[in-house]
Structure formats: C-alpha cells, structure tokens
Amino acid sequence: MLIFAQDYHEAWGQTSIFTFKLQVKGVSVIKKGIRTFLRHFGYEIHSINISPDETPCGGNSAELPASPPSIDPVWPLPRRLGGPTDEEIRREFTRHQFRHYPYAFEGGVSFPIHHAVPDAYINAPERHIQRFRHIMPYLIQSQQGSLKGKRILDIACNAGFWSIQCALLGAEVVAFDARPELVKQADLVKSIVGVNNVTFKVLDFKDMSPQTLNGTFDVALNLGFLYHVSNPLEALKQTKTMTRGNILLDTAVFRSCNPIIQLRWEDPSDIWTAYRAGIVTFPSKRAVNLMLKHLDVSDWFEIPMRNSALPRDYLEHRRVAWLIKV
C-alpha cells in the first residue's frame, strides 16, 4: 500500500492516501476523479484513521535477546600523538561550512552541529550519543561481544561518526558517501584521531556492490538512509547483498499500524537530505517488517527502547532501529 501525501495531519480529518488542502467546492468530484484515475493503474484509495497519541504497531520476527550491557561512545574523540595542533584543527574545520554531527576532541576542541536547514530532531546536541547507547549494545552483542576484527560497511556515512566509532572498537571499516565534501570531512576526523582501520570513499549507493567494495562484510550499517530513497525494498535488497552476517537498520518511519509507505518530495538542500531531488519514502514499521519477510532474511528484531534518554523522534515512534540477521 502506498501513501501519496503532502500533509497527512490536515484535511478530511484523517490521514488518507491522497491528502490535499482543498477548500473549494467540488472536492468530492475531485476525489472521485483521483480514485478512478488510480484504479486505472491498479491502485485503490483507503482512508486510515490515526490518533496522534497512538503507539504504532510493529512486532518482532524473533524473541528479543537478553538485554546487553550499556556502552558509551569513545567521546571526546582521542587525538593521535604528534597530530595537528588545536589551531590547525580549528583552521581545517572552518573549511567545512556544515556539520551533521557535533565533534569534540581531547583537549577541549569542539565544533557544534551546523545545518543549512535546521531541524528540531537532528540538531539536538546529545542525539548522536543517545543513538549510540540505544543501538550499539545490541550490535556488539550480536558479534559475540566485540567488533574487533569484524569487517563493517557504513552506508551513506556522512562525516563518519559511526565509522570512526566502529574503528575505535577494533573493526575494519569501509565507509562511503555520495557527497565528496562529507568524505573530506570524514578524512579530516580520521587524520585527527589517527585511526588506520577505516577507509572513506566517494560512492553513490546505486553503485554499491561486492565488486566495487572488495567483497562482503560481517555487518552493514544502514543508518538514517532508508527514508532518503525512492524504493526502500530495493535499497534493503541491495544492502542484504553486502553482508554475510547482520544489518543494523535505523530509519525514520511513518506512524501507522498499517503496512504503509508514505511518499514525500525531497530536495538536496542540506547534508542530511537526499543526494538528488526526487521522491523519498517513509515506511511504517509493519511495512519494514513485510519487506524483511519478503527478502527472506534469517531473523530480525526491533531494538527496544530501554529508557527515556533517547532522541524525541524515537520516543514519539517516528524513528525505529532493527537488528537483522541475513
């Protein structure tokens, strides 16, 4: 089921597959015409009531594992011996106008988040640390308690926060992003920290394959990416081809108990938006679960919220993480 929506909070008093703010006569005629047009292509329109306070349904394929021990990110980031001075770090960071993640280094050198298009969710300064505490304990538990020696792929890595963290935990990391300026920023952080077990590449997701990235991985990180693509099922399928072990999936979702994919338009207006203009998708939790079932993965579970010290979109059930066993 697909949702074509421009504003699903208003008009008609409920969420509908087509939602337009039409304050003119003849709305019913227009709705009937749209319904007839879509039926010609095999689609049906259904109205779906959603309460703002509703906890969206989802469910897990498997029983949850035992709750793993807590773990914090390596923060502030270490600095390599003989590396750049405070002034040199500040000078290099000023070359990068925007930052999706805040950065803090030993010695008190830090840089805040800076976006062209600020967002109340992603601009929260503790967001990256809260997300790490939420999802990484389960990933590490799935790897027998350690990432040391594991080969990890970081898809659409932005400036490399997750890549650097995994490298500091002993993994061999390959990371890529389609934006060259973000790969340069990631390489800057790498040079300051002094980790040699992470490689950053400029690569478009559509060109990702075992051939272009020298084989498959123990873990594929698909974090904050699925809602920037037009075909989430194909994106998950392509992600699956890259790993022989696990996928850590973290994505914004559409709040509904129904298997729905909401369509939106997104412009490349910031470093956290889609790389190119076009339709992007927000699947509901049930839609994600159906896609995983369709892809015939071995097992999966939704990572539970163990406390309230989480970003607001997680607490509001607008963002969810899954650990998937391929």
N, C-alpha and C positions, 0 to 999 in steps of 0.2 A: 504494500500500500504506500502511495506517495502523497506527501502534502505539498501543495504549491501555495505558499503563504507569503504575504507581505507584512501582515500584522495579525498575529494569532491571538492577541489579547483583546481586540476590539471587533466590532461589527457582528451583527446577528446574535450577540450574547453568548457565543460559544465558539470553540475552535472548529474550523471547517477546512476541508481540503482546499477550497478556494476562499480566501478571506479578503475582501476589498472594502474599504470605507466608502460605501456608496450612499450618499444622502440625496438621492434623486428618485423620481417616480420610475416605475417600471423595473425595479430591482428583480422582482420575481421573473420577469420576462428574460432579463439578462442571465439570471441563474439557470433558467430552463435552457437557454441557448448554449451556455457553457456545458451543461450536463449532456446535451445532445451531441455537441462537438466532441467531448471526451469519449462518449460511448462509441463514436465512430472509430476511435483508436483503441477500443477495448478497455477503457478505464471507467470506473464508477466513482461517484462522489458520495461520501457519507459524512454526516455531522458527528463530531465526537465531543462530548461534554468533559471538560477538565476543570476540576476545582483547583484554585491557586494553592490550597494547602494540602493537596493530595500527594501522598508518597507514591511515586511511580513504581509500577510492578517490574519485576525482572526475573529473579530466581536464578539459581545456580545449577549448572550441569552436575556438579560434584559436591560432596560434603566438604565443608571448609576444613583446612588443615589446622593443626594446633596453632594457637596464636604465637607468632615468633617474637623473640626479644626485640626491644626497641633499638634503633640505631640512628645516630645523628650523622649528617654530612660532615666532611672534613671542612671546617669553617671556623675562622677565616682560612682562606687558601694559603698553603705554605709558599715560600719563595726559595728558589734554588740558590745555593751558595755561589757567590760571585755573579749573581744575576743583576738586572738593571736596578738602578737607584730609585728612590721614591720619585725624584723629579723626572727621571726618564720614563717611569711607568705612567705618571700623570701626563707627560707630553704625548706619549703614544696613544693613551686612551682618548685624549682630546681630538684625535683624528677620526674617531668614531662618534658620529653625532647621536646615534640612537643605541639604546641598550635594552634588550628584552629582560635580562636578569640583572640584579644588582651584583656587584663584585666587591669583595672585601679580602684584602691580603694581610698577611702578618706585617706588623709594623704600623698598622693604623691607616694604610692607604685603602680607600674605598671609593666606589662610584655607584650612584643610585640608578634605578630604572629610569629610562627616558624614552618615551614613545612619541611619534608624530601624532598618533590618535590615542590619547589616554583612555584607559578602561578601568572601571572601578574594581573589577575582579583581578585582572592581571597586574595592576600597579601596586597591589598590597606588598609591602617590603619583605614580609616574612613568608610569602607564598611558596617560594622555592624550597625553603627549609621544611615547611609543613607538608608539602607534597612528598619530599624525600622521606620523611618519617612515616608517611602514610603507605607508600607503595614499595619502598626498597626492602624493608624487612621480609616481605613475602617473596620477593625475587631472590634475595640471598638465601633464604630458607630452601627454595626450590633447587638451588645449586649446592646442596649439602653444606650450607653454612658459610660458603666463601666464594668470591668471584675470582680468586687467584688462578691465573692460567686460563680462564674462560675467554672465549672469543666472542665479543659483543659488537653488534651493529647498532648504531644510533641513527635512526632515520629522521631526516629534516632536523638536524641537530641544533639549528640556530647558532648561538655563540658557544656551544659546547659545555654547558653546565653539567649535564648528565654524563657526557663523555669523560670529562675530567674527573668527576667523582668516581666513576667506574674504574678509571685508570689508577686513581689513588688507592682503590681497593684491590688492585692487583690484576685486573682484567687486561686483555689485549683488545683494544678498541679501534674500530674503524667507524668514522662518522662522516656524514655528508649533508650538504645543504645546497639548494639551487642558487642562493644569493652569495656571490663572491665576497661581498663586504662582510658578511657574517662569518664566513670561513676565515677571513683575515683576522677578525676579532677573536675567533676561537684559537687561531695560531698564536696570537699575542698572549692570551691567557696561558696557553701551553708553554710558551717561552719563559714566562714569569715563574710559573710553578716548577718547571723543569722535568715534566714527565715525558718519557720517550716511548711509552707503550700506547700512544693514541695517535692516529693519523686522521687528518681532516681533508676532505675532498670537496670540490665543487661538482655537483652532480644533480641532475633532475631526477625526481622519483621515477618517472616513466622509463628512465634508462638504467634503473637499479636491477641487477641480476647477479647470480653467482659468477658469471663471466666477467662483469665489469668490476666486481669487488673481490675477486680471487677466492671464491668458494663460499660455503655456507658458514653459519655461526651457531654457537651454543644458545645465544639469546639475541632476539631482535627487539629493540626498543621502538615502539610506535607511540610516541608521547606528544599529545597536542597536535596531531596531524590529520586524523581521520575526518575531522569536520572542515578541512580545507580542500577536500577533493570532491569531484562530481560523482564518482562511482565508488562508494565505500566497500562494496563487496569485492570489486576487482582489486582495490587497494589492499584489503586483507588477504586476498588470494596471493597477490604479489609478495606481501610480507611473509606469508607462510613459506614461499619458495626459498626464502633466505635463511631459514633456521632449521636445524635438526633437533632443536630442544624446545625452547619456550619463546613466547611472545609476551611482552609486557605492554598492554594496551591501555592508554589513558586518553579519554576523549570527552568533549562536551557532548551532551545528549539532549534530545527533545523530551520534555516531561510528559509522558503518557504511559498508560498501562497497555496500550495497543502497539502492535509492530508497525511503527510509522517511521518514515524518513521525511523530514522537512527539508524543503529546498529554499535556499536563500541565494542572493547575489552578493558576491564579494569582490572588491577591488583591491589591487596590491598597494594599499595606501600606507602600510606600515610594515615593519619587520616581523610582526606576529600574524599578519594576514596571508592569504594565498599569494603564491608567487606570480600568478597571472589572473586577470579578471575572468570571472565566469561563475557558473552555478556551483555552490558548495552544499554539503548535506549534513544534517543533524539527525542521526538515527536515534530512536528511542532505545531503552535498554533491551526490550523484547526484540526489537529489530536486530540489534547486535547479536543477541543470543541465537536468533534464527540464522543469521549469516554464518556464525561459527558452526552451527549444526550443519548447514549446507556445505561448508568447507570440509566437513568430516574431520575436524581436529579431534585429538585423542580425549582431551578433557579441558575444562576451564572452570574458573570461579570468579565471582565478583569480589574484589578486595573490600573487606568490611571496614566501616568507619569505627575505629576503636575508641575514639574520644571526640570531643568537640573542638579540639585545637587543629582545625582544618580550614582551608580557604572557603569562603562563603558559598561559592558555586557547588562545592561538594556537599556542604550541609543542606543546600537547597535542592539537591538531587538533579543539578544541571550539569554535573560532571561526574564521571564514574571511571574506575580502573578495573581491568581484568587481568588475571594471570592465566595464560593459555598454554597448554601442553600440546605441541604439534603431533 
